[in-house]
Amino acid sequence: MRTMHGKTFDRNGYTFFVMYHPAAGLYNQNLLPVMETDMQKLKEILDTPSSPTKYSKKRQMELGQFFENPEG
């Protein structure tokens, strides 16, 4: 996983960004700065209009809606 960490790749029109699982920071506090940087990079990817991802803010669902309607 370390070799892929922090990299993006495209598959089937979707952009993937490889990050550590959030629980990793609980077990290894040294990863917290790395994970914070990852979250900043992820925000940049999502905020970039020319990003080749199919992600769209129109497709975002509020957390409450997710739990009210688990099928989508």
C-alpha positions in Angstrom: 0.0 0.0 0.0 2.8 2.4 0.7 3.9 2.4 -2.9 0.4 3.5 -4.0 -0.2 6.0 -1.1 -0.9 9.5 -2.3 -1.3 8.6 -5.9 -4.4 9.1 -8.1 -5.5 6.8 -10.9 -8.5 6.7 -13.2 -10.6 3.6 -13.8 -13.8 3.5 -15.8 -14.2 7.3 -15.7 -13.7 7.6 -11.9 -10.7 9.0 -10.2 -9.3 7.1 -7.2 -7.0 8.7 -4.6 -5.2 6.2 -2.4 -5.2 7.1 1.3 -4.6 5.3 4.6 -7.6 4.0 6.4 -8.7 6.5 9.2 -8.1 3.9 11.9 -4.4 3.8 11.0 -4.1 7.2 12.8 -5.5 5.7 15.9 -2.8 3.0 16.0 0.1 5.0 14.6 0.0 8.7 15.7 3.0 9.4 13.4 0.6 9.1 10.5 -1.7 11.9 11.6 0.3 14.7 9.7 0.3 12.5 6.6 -3.4 11.9 6.9 -4.1 15.6 7.3 -2.1 16.2 4.1 -4.1 13.5 2.3 -7.3 15.2 3.3 -6.1 18.5 1.9 -5.1 16.8 -1.4 -8.5 15.1 -1.6 -10.2 18.4 -1.1 -8.1 19.9 -4.0 -9.0 16.9 -6.2 -12.7 17.3 -5.5 -12.6 21.1 -5.9 -10.8 21.0 -9.3 -13.4 21.5 -12.0 -11.2 20.0 -14.7 -10.8 16.8 -12.6 -11.6 13.8 -14.8 -13.8 12.3 -12.1 -17.5 11.6 -12.4 -17.9 13.0 -8.9 -20.4 15.9 -8.8 -21.6 18.0 -6.0 -25.1 17.5 -7.4 -24.7 13.8 -6.6 -23.7 14.5 -2.9 -26.1 13.2 -0.3 -26.5 14.7 3.2 -25.5 12.3 5.9 -29.1 12.4 7.4 -30.5 11.5 4.0 -28.2 8.5 3.8 -29.5 7.0 7.0 -33.1 7.8 6.1 -32.9 6.1 2.7 -30.1 3.5 2.8 -31.0 2.2 -0.7 -30.0 5.5 -2.3 
